[in-house]
């Protein structure tokens, strides 16, 4: 009798054992779909969104900021979107006296996001998702940002993310508590 080839998509039906990562991802996907359907953002399969549901979903787009009369140039002679980040981190590290100083603050930022302010990890931070230069947990960001004077700022806002993260590290006296991999 010839060997039966099973398509990779159908291996489970053929008796391949379950893997925990696959089960976990499936549960996360099911929970996300259920949450979206329950919120009215996504209609259930085969249903159309009602006009009332469509009217409830409103996106607020901030008005463009007025041009500043005089723009300060923090890094004279250097150009590029990230040229001011190391300078900002050095300044904030000196202000808040972070453990390990500016060198450690820069090392954690490089490790967490490769110095990208828009870095996003949807499964990080215990499954809540992480975002920004220091990969702040999306579960706690609103409260943290409000506590440090940056209410309504997203974690991708470089100044908010740097100040909140450096103040957290300074207050706790260590990077290792909130950044166990990169701050250890």
DRENPA-3360 file (N, C-alpha, C; in nm, 2 decimals, always signed):
BEGIN
1 = XXXXXXXX = +0.08/-0.12/+0.00/+0.00/+0.00/+0.00/+0.09/+0.12/+0.00 ~ +0.07/+0.22/-0.09/+0.15/+0.34/-0.10/+0.13/+0.43/+0.02 ~ +0.24/+0.50/+0.06/+0.23/+0.60/+0.17/+0.13/+0.71/+0.13 ~ +0.05/+0.75/+0.23/-0.04/+0.86/+0.20/+0.03/+0.99/+0.24 ~ +0.03/+1.09/+0.15/+0.09/+1.22/+0.18/-0.02/+1.31/+0.24 ~ +0.00/+1.37/+0.35/-0.10/+1.46/+0.41/-0.05/+1.60/+0.40 ~ -0.14/+1.68/+0.35/-0.11/+1.83/+0.33/-0.08/+1.89/+0.46 ~ +0.02/+1.98/+0.48/+0.06/+2.03/+0.61/-0.06/+2.10/+0.68;
9 = XXXXXXXX = -0.15/+2.15/+0.61/-0.27/+2.22/+0.67/-0.35/+2.12/+0.74 ~ -0.35/+1.99/+0.70/-0.44/+1.89/+0.75/-0.37/+1.79/+0.84 ~ -0.25/+1.82/+0.89/-0.17/+1.72/+0.97/-0.25/+1.69/+1.10 ~ -0.31/+1.79/+1.16/-0.38/+1.76/+1.29/-0.49/+1.66/+1.27 ~ -0.56/+1.66/+1.16/-0.66/+1.56/+1.13/-0.60/+1.43/+1.11 ~ -0.47/+1.43/+1.07/-0.40/+1.30/+1.05/-0.34/+1.24/+1.17 ~ -0.35/+1.31/+1.28/-0.30/+1.26/+1.41/-0.18/+1.32/+1.46 ~ -0.13/+1.43/+1.41/-0.02/+1.50/+1.46/-0.05/+1.56/+1.59;
17 = XXXXXXXX = +0.03/+1.55/+1.69/+0.00/+1.61/+1.82/-0.01/+1.76/+1.82 ~ -0.09/+1.81/+1.91/-0.10/+1.96/+1.92/+0.02/+2.02/+1.98 ~ +0.05/+2.14/+1.94/+0.16/+2.21/+2.00/+0.10/+2.33/+2.08 ~ +0.16/+2.36/+2.20/+0.11/+2.46/+2.29/+0.11/+2.60/+2.22 ~ +0.22/+2.64/+2.15/+0.21/+2.77/+2.08/+0.09/+2.78/+1.98 ~ +0.07/+2.67/+1.91/-0.04/+2.68/+1.81/-0.18/+2.69/+1.88 ~ -0.19/+2.62/+1.99/-0.32/+2.63/+2.07/-0.33/+2.77/+2.13 ~ -0.22/+2.82/+2.18/-0.23/+2.96/+2.24/-0.26/+3.06/+2.13;
25 = XXXXXXXX = -0.20/+3.06/+2.02/-0.23/+3.15/+1.91/-0.38/+3.14/+1.87 ~ -0.43/+3.02/+1.86/-0.57/+3.00/+1.82/-0.66/+3.06/+1.92 ~ -0.63/+3.04/+2.05/-0.71/+3.10/+2.16/-0.71/+3.26/+2.15 ~ -0.59/+3.31/+2.13/-0.58/+3.46/+2.12/-0.66/+3.51/+2.00 ~ -0.65/+3.44/+1.89/-0.73/+3.49/+1.77/-0.88/+3.48/+1.80 ~ -0.92/+3.37/+1.86/-1.07/+3.36/+1.89/-1.11/+3.47/+1.98 ~ -1.03/+3.49/+2.09/-1.07/+3.60/+2.18/-1.07/+3.73/+2.12 ~ -0.98/+3.76/+2.03/-0.97/+3.89/+1.96/-1.10/+3.91/+1.87;
33 = XXXXXXXX = -1.13/+3.81/+1.80/-1.25/+3.82/+1.71/-1.38/+3.83/+1.80 ~ -1.39/+3.76/+1.91/-1.50/+3.77/+2.00/-1.51/+3.91/+2.06 ~ -1.40/+3.97/+2.10/-1.40/+4.10/+2.16/-1.44/+4.20/+2.05 ~ -1.39/+4.19/+1.93/-1.43/+4.29/+1.83/-1.58/+4.28/+1.79 ~ -1.63/+4.16/+1.78/-1.77/+4.14/+1.75/-1.86/+4.19/+1.86 ~ -1.82/+4.16/+1.98/-1.90/+4.21/+2.10/-1.90/+4.36/+2.11 ~ -1.80/+4.42/+2.06/-1.79/+4.57/+2.08/-1.87/+4.64/+1.97 ~ -1.91/+4.57/+1.86/-1.99/+4.63/+1.76/-1.90/+4.68/+1.65;
41 = XXXXXXXX = -1.77/+4.67/+1.66/-1.67/+4.72/+1.56/-1.68/+4.64/+1.44 ~ -1.68/+4.50/+1.46/-1.69/+4.41/+1.35/-1.82/+4.33/+1.36 ~ -1.90/+4.33/+1.26/-2.02/+4.25/+1.27/-1.99/+4.10/+1.27 ~ -2.09/+4.03/+1.32/-2.08/+3.88/+1.32/-2.08/+3.83/+1.17 ~ -2.03/+3.71/+1.15/-2.03/+3.66/+1.01/-2.16/+3.66/+0.95 ~ -2.17/+3.71/+0.83/-2.29/+3.72/+0.75/-2.38/+3.84/+0.78 ~ -2.34/+3.92/+0.88/-2.43/+4.04/+0.91/-2.36/+4.16/+0.86 ~ -2.44/+4.26/+0.84/-2.38/+4.39/+0.80/-2.39/+4.48/+0.92;
49 = XXXXXXXX = -2.30/+4.58/+0.92/-2.30/+4.67/+1.03/-2.42/+4.76/+1.01 ~ -2.49/+4.79/+1.12/-2.61/+4.87/+1.11/-2.57/+5.02/+1.10 ~ -2.65/+5.10/+1.04/-2.61/+5.25/+1.03/-2.58/+5.31/+1.17 ~ -2.65/+5.26/+1.27/-2.63/+5.31/+1.41/-2.49/+5.27/+1.46 ~ -2.45/+5.15/+1.43/-2.32/+5.10/+1.47/-2.21/+5.17/+1.40 ~ -2.23/+5.20/+1.27/-2.13/+5.27/+1.19/-2.12/+5.42/+1.24 ~ -2.23/+5.47/+1.29/-2.23/+5.61/+1.33/-2.16/+5.62/+1.47 ~ -2.16/+5.51/+1.55/-2.09/+5.52/+1.68/-1.94/+5.51/+1.67;
57 = XXXXXXXX = -1.89/+5.46/+1.56/-1.74/+5.45/+1.55/-1.69/+5.58/+1.49 ~ -1.63/+5.66/+1.57/-1.58/+5.79/+1.53/-1.43/+5.79/+1.55 ~ -1.37/+5.84/+1.45/-1.22/+5.85/+1.46/-1.19/+6.00/+1.48 ~ -1.12/+6.03/+1.58/-1.08/+6.17/+1.61/-0.94/+6.19/+1.55 ~ -0.93/+6.29/+1.46/-0.80/+6.32/+1.40/-0.77/+6.46/+1.45 ~ -0.65/+6.47/+1.52/-0.62/+6.60/+1.57/-0.59/+6.70/+1.45 ~ -0.62/+6.83/+1.48/-0.60/+6.93/+1.38/-0.45/+6.95/+1.37 ~ -0.40/+6.98/+1.25/-0.26/+7.00/+1.23/-0.21/+7.12/+1.32;
65 = XXXXXXXX = -0.10/+7.10/+1.38/-0.04/+7.21/+1.47/+0.00/+7.33/+1.39 ~ -0.02/+7.44/+1.45/+0.02/+7.56/+1.38/+0.18/+7.57/+1.38 ~ +0.23/+7.62/+1.27/+0.38/+7.62/+1.26/+0.44/+7.71/+1.37 ~ +0.54/+7.66/+1.43/+0.61/+7.74/+1.54/+0.68/+7.86/+1.48 ~ +0.69/+7.96/+1.56/+0.75/+8.08/+1.52/+0.90/+8.06/+1.50 ~ +0.96/+7.99/+1.60/+1.10/+7.96/+1.59/+1.12/+7.81/+1.63 ~ +1.18/+7.74/+1.54/+1.20/+7.59/+1.57/+1.34/+7.58/+1.63 ~ +1.35/+7.51/+1.74/+1.48/+7.49/+1.81/+1.54/+7.36/+1.74;
73 = XXXXXXXX = +1.67/+7.37/+1.72/+1.74/+7.26/+1.66/+1.83/+7.19/+1.76 ~ +1.78/+7.08/+1.82/+1.86/+7.02/+1.93/+2.00/+6.96/+1.89 ~ +2.01/+6.92/+1.76/+2.13/+6.86/+1.72/+2.18/+6.93/+1.59 ~ +2.25/+7.04/+1.61/+2.30/+7.11/+1.50/+2.40/+7.03/+1.42 ~ +2.38/+7.04/+1.29/+2.47/+6.97/+1.20/+2.43/+6.83/+1.17 ~ +2.34/+6.77/+1.24/+2.29/+6.63/+1.21/+2.15/+6.64/+1.16 ~ +2.12/+6.56/+1.06/+1.99/+6.55/+1.01/+1.93/+6.41/+1.02 ~ +1.80/+6.40/+1.01/+1.74/+6.26/+1.01/+1.64/+6.26/+1.12;
81 = XXXXXXXX = +1.54/+6.16/+1.10/+1.43/+6.15/+1.20/+1.47/+6.11/+1.34 ~ +1.58/+6.04/+1.36/+1.61/+5.99/+1.49/+1.74/+6.06/+1.55 ~ +1.78/+6.17/+1.48/+1.91/+6.23/+1.53/+1.89/+6.30/+1.67 ~ +1.77/+6.34/+1.70/+1.75/+6.41/+1.83/+1.72/+6.31/+1.94 ~ +1.69/+6.18/+1.91/+1.66/+6.08/+2.02/+1.78/+6.06/+2.12 ~ +1.90/+6.03/+2.07/+2.00/+6.02/+2.17/+2.02/+6.14/+2.26 ~ +2.01/+6.26/+2.20/+2.03/+6.38/+2.28/+1.92/+6.40/+2.38 ~ +1.79/+6.36/+2.34/+1.68/+6.37/+2.43/+1.71/+6.27/+2.55;
89 = XXXXXXXX = +1.75/+6.15/+2.52/+1.77/+6.05/+2.62/+1.88/+6.09/+2.72 ~ +1.99/+6.15/+2.66/+2.10/+6.20/+2.75/+2.05/+6.30/+2.84 ~ +1.97/+6.40/+2.79/+1.92/+6.51/+2.87/+1.83/+6.45/+2.98 ~ +1.73/+6.37/+2.95/+1.64/+6.32/+3.04/+1.71/+6.23/+3.15 ~ +1.81/+6.15/+3.10/+1.88/+6.07/+3.20/+1.95/+6.15/+3.30 ~ +2.01/+6.27/+3.26/+2.07/+6.35/+3.36/+1.97/+6.42/+3.45 ~ +1.86/+6.46/+3.40/+1.75/+6.52/+3.48/+1.70/+6.43/+3.59 ~ +1.67/+6.30/+3.55/+1.60/+6.21/+3.64/+1.70/+6.11/+3.71;
97 = XXXXXXXX = +1.83/+6.12/+3.68/+1.93/+6.04/+3.75/+1.90/+5.89/+3.74 ~ +1.88/+5.84/+3.62/+1.85/+5.70/+3.60/+1.96/+5.61/+3.63 ~ +1.93/+5.49/+3.68/+2.04/+5.39/+3.71/+2.12/+5.36/+3.58 ~ +2.25/+5.37/+3.59/+2.34/+5.34/+3.48/+2.36/+5.46/+3.39 ~ +2.29/+5.57/+3.42/+2.30/+5.69/+3.34/+2.25/+5.68/+3.20 ~ +2.30/+5.77/+3.12/+2.25/+5.78/+2.98/+2.30/+5.66/+2.90 ~ +2.41/+5.60/+2.93/+2.46/+5.49/+2.85/+2.36/+5.37/+2.87 ~ +2.32/+5.35/+2.99/+2.22/+5.24/+3.01/+2.09/+5.27/+2.95;
105 = XXXXXXXX = +2.04/+5.39/+2.96/+1.92/+5.43/+2.90/+1.92/+5.41/+2.75 ~ +2.03/+5.45/+2.68/+2.04/+5.43/+2.54/+2.05/+5.28/+2.51 ~ +2.12/+5.20/+2.59/+2.13/+5.06/+2.56/+2.00/+4.99/+2.57 ~ +1.91/+5.03/+2.67/+1.78/+4.97/+2.68/+1.70/+5.00/+2.56 ~ +1.70/+5.13/+2.52/+1.62/+5.17/+2.40/+1.67/+5.10/+2.28 ~ +1.80/+5.08/+2.26/+1.85/+5.01/+2.14/+1.80/+4.86/+2.15 ~ +1.80/+4.80/+2.26/+1.77/+4.66/+2.28/+1.62/+4.64/+2.26 ~ +1.54/+4.73/+2.32/+1.39/+4.72/+2.31/+1.33/+4.75/+2.17;
113 = XXXXXXXX = +1.38/+4.85/+2.10/+1.32/+4.89/+1.98/+1.41/+4.93/+1.87 ~ +1.54/+4.90/+1.88/+1.64/+4.95/+1.78/+1.63/+5.10/+1.76 ~ +1.59/+5.17/+1.86/+1.58/+5.32/+1.86/+1.47/+5.36/+1.76 ~ +1.36/+5.28/+1.74/+1.25/+5.32/+1.66/+1.13/+5.36/+1.75 ~ +1.09/+5.48/+1.73/+0.98/+5.53/+1.81/+0.84/+5.46/+1.78 ~ +0.83/+5.40/+1.66/+0.71/+5.34/+1.61/+0.71/+5.19/+1.63 ~ +0.81/+5.13/+1.70/+0.82/+4.99/+1.72/+0.70/+4.94/+1.79 ~ +0.65/+4.82/+1.75/+0.52/+4.76/+1.80/+0.54/+4.61/+1.81;
121 = XXXXXXXX = +0.51/+4.56/+1.92/+0.51/+4.41/+1.94/+0.37/+4.37/+1.99 ~ +0.29/+4.31/+1.90/+0.15/+4.28/+1.94/+0.14/+4.17/+2.05 ~ +0.24/+4.09/+2.07/+0.22/+3.98/+2.16/+0.31/+4.00/+2.29 ~ +0.39/+4.11/+2.29/+0.48/+4.13/+2.40/+0.41/+4.18/+2.53 ~ +0.48/+4.21/+2.63/+0.43/+4.26/+2.76/+0.32/+4.17/+2.81 ~ +0.34/+4.05/+2.82/+0.24/+3.96/+2.88/+0.11/+3.94/+2.79 ~ +0.13/+3.97/+2.66/+0.01/+3.95/+2.57/-0.07/+4.08/+2.55 ~ -0.04/+4.19/+2.62/-0.11/+4.31/+2.61/-0.06/+4.39/+2.49;
129 = XXXXXXXX = +0.06/+4.36/+2.44/+0.12/+4.44/+2.33/+0.21/+4.55/+2.39 ~ +0.32/+4.58/+2.32/+0.41/+4.68/+2.36/+0.43/+4.78/+2.25 ~ +0.46/+4.90/+2.28/+0.48/+5.00/+2.17/+0.57/+5.11/+2.22 ~ +0.64/+5.17/+2.12/+0.72/+5.28/+2.14/+0.87/+5.25/+2.16 ~ +0.95/+5.35/+2.18/+1.09/+5.34/+2.20/+1.13/+5.25/+2.31 ~ +1.07/+5.25/+2.42/+1.10/+5.16/+2.54/+1.00/+5.05/+2.55 ~ +0.92/+5.02/+2.45/+0.82/+4.91/+2.44/+0.74/+4.91/+2.57 ~ +0.66/+5.02/+2.59/+0.57/+5.03/+2.70/+0.45/+4.94/+2.68;
137 = XXXXXXXX = +0.41/+4.88/+2.79/+0.29/+4.79/+2.79/+0.17/+4.87/+2.75 ~ +0.09/+4.83/+2.65/-0.03/+4.90/+2.62/-0.14/+4.89/+2.73 ~ -0.13/+4.79/+2.81/-0.22/+4.77/+2.92/-0.21/+4.88/+3.03 ~ -0.08/+4.93/+3.05/-0.06/+5.03/+3.15/-0.03/+5.17/+3.10 ~ -0.01/+5.18/+2.97/+0.04/+5.31/+2.92/-0.05/+5.43/+2.96 ~ -0.18/+5.42/+2.94/-0.26/+5.54/+2.97/-0.24/+5.59/+3.11 ~ -0.24/+5.50/+3.21/-0.23/+5.54/+3.35/-0.09/+5.60/+3.37 ~ +0.02/+5.53/+3.32/+0.15/+5.58/+3.34/+0.17/+5.71/+3.27;
145 = XXXXXXXX = +0.12/+5.73/+3.15/+0.14/+5.86/+3.08/+0.07/+5.97/+3.16 ~ -0.05/+5.94/+3.21/-0.12/+6.04/+3.29/-0.05/+6.08/+3.42 ~ +0.01/+5.97/+3.48/+0.08/+6.00/+3.61/+0.20/+6.09/+3.59 ~ +0.26/+6.08/+3.47/+0.39/+6.16/+3.45/+0.36/+6.28/+3.36 ~ +0.24/+6.32/+3.35/+0.21/+6.45/+3.28/+0.19/+6.44/+3.13 ~ +0.17/+6.32/+3.07/+0.15/+6.30/+2.93/+0.02/+6.23/+2.89 ~ -0.09/+6.28/+2.96/-0.22/+6.22/+2.93/-0.26/+6.24/+2.79 ~ -0.32/+6.14/+2.73/-0.37/+6.14/+2.59/-0.25/+6.14/+2.49;
153 = XXXXXXXX = -0.13/+6.12/+2.53/-0.02/+6.10/+2.43/+0.00/+5.95/+2.41 ~ +0.02/+5.91/+2.28/+0.04/+5.77/+2.25/+0.18/+5.72/+2.30 ~ +0.20/+5.59/+2.31/+0.34/+5.55/+2.35/+0.44/+5.57/+2.24 ~ +0.39/+5.60/+2.12/+0.48/+5.63/+2.00/+0.53/+5.77/+2.01 ~ +0.48/+5.85/+2.10/+0.54/+5.99/+2.11/+0.67/+5.98/+2.18 ~ +0.78/+6.02/+2.11/+0.91/+6.00/+2.16/+0.93/+6.06/+2.30 ~ +0.90/+6.19/+2.32/+0.92/+6.26/+2.44/+0.84/+6.19/+2.56 ~ +0.72/+6.16/+2.53/+0.64/+6.10/+2.64/+0.70/+5.96/+2.68;
161 = XXXXXXXX = +0.73/+5.88/+2.58/+0.79/+5.75/+2.61/+0.92/+5.75/+2.68 ~ +1.00/+5.85/+2.64/+1.13/+5.86/+2.71/+1.12/+5.91/+2.85 ~ +1.04/+6.01/+2.87/+1.02/+6.07/+3.01/+0.96/+5.97/+3.10 ~ +0.85/+5.90/+3.05/+0.78/+5.81/+3.14/+0.87/+5.69/+3.17 ~ +0.94/+5.64/+3.07/+1.03/+5.52/+3.10/+1.14/+5.55/+3.19 ~ +1.21/+5.67/+3.16/+1.32/+5.70/+3.25/+1.28/+5.74/+3.39 ~ +1.17/+5.80/+3.41/+1.12/+5.83/+3.54/+1.08/+5.70/+3.61 ~ +1.02/+5.60/+3.54/+0.99/+5.47/+3.61/+1.12/+5.41/+3.66;
169 = XXXXXXXX = +1.22/+5.40/+3.57/+1.35/+5.34/+3.61/+1.41/+5.41/+3.72 ~ +1.41/+5.55/+3.72/+1.47/+5.63/+3.83/+1.40/+5.60/+3.96 ~ +1.27/+5.60/+3.96/+1.19/+5.58/+4.08/+1.21/+5.44/+4.14 ~ +1.22/+5.34/+4.06/+1.24/+5.21/+4.11/+1.39/+5.17/+4.13 ~ +1.48/+5.26/+4.08/+1.62/+5.24/+4.11/+1.68/+5.13/+4.02 ~ +1.61/+5.08/+3.93/+1.66/+4.97/+3.84/+1.58/+4.97/+3.71 ~ +1.64/+4.92/+3.61/+1.58/+4.90/+3.48/+1.52/+4.75/+3.48 ~ +1.57/+4.66/+3.55/+1.54/+4.52/+3.55/+1.40/+4.49/+3.58;
177 = XXXXXXXX = +1.33/+4.57/+3.66/+1.19/+4.54/+3.70/+1.09/+4.55/+3.58 ~ +1.10/+4.66/+3.51/+1.00/+4.67/+3.40/+1.06/+4.64/+3.26 ~ +1.19/+4.62/+3.25/+1.26/+4.58/+3.13/+1.35/+4.46/+3.16 ~ +1.29/+4.34/+3.20/+1.37/+4.23/+3.25/+1.47/+4.17/+3.15 ~ +1.45/+4.19/+3.02/+1.54/+4.13/+2.93/+1.65/+4.24/+2.90 ~ +1.61/+4.35/+2.86/+1.71/+4.46/+2.81/+1.76/+4.54/+2.93 ~ +1.70/+4.54/+3.04/+1.74/+4.62/+3.15/+1.82/+4.55/+3.26 ~ +1.83/+4.42/+3.24/+1.90/+4.34/+3.34/+2.05/+4.35/+3.33;
% end
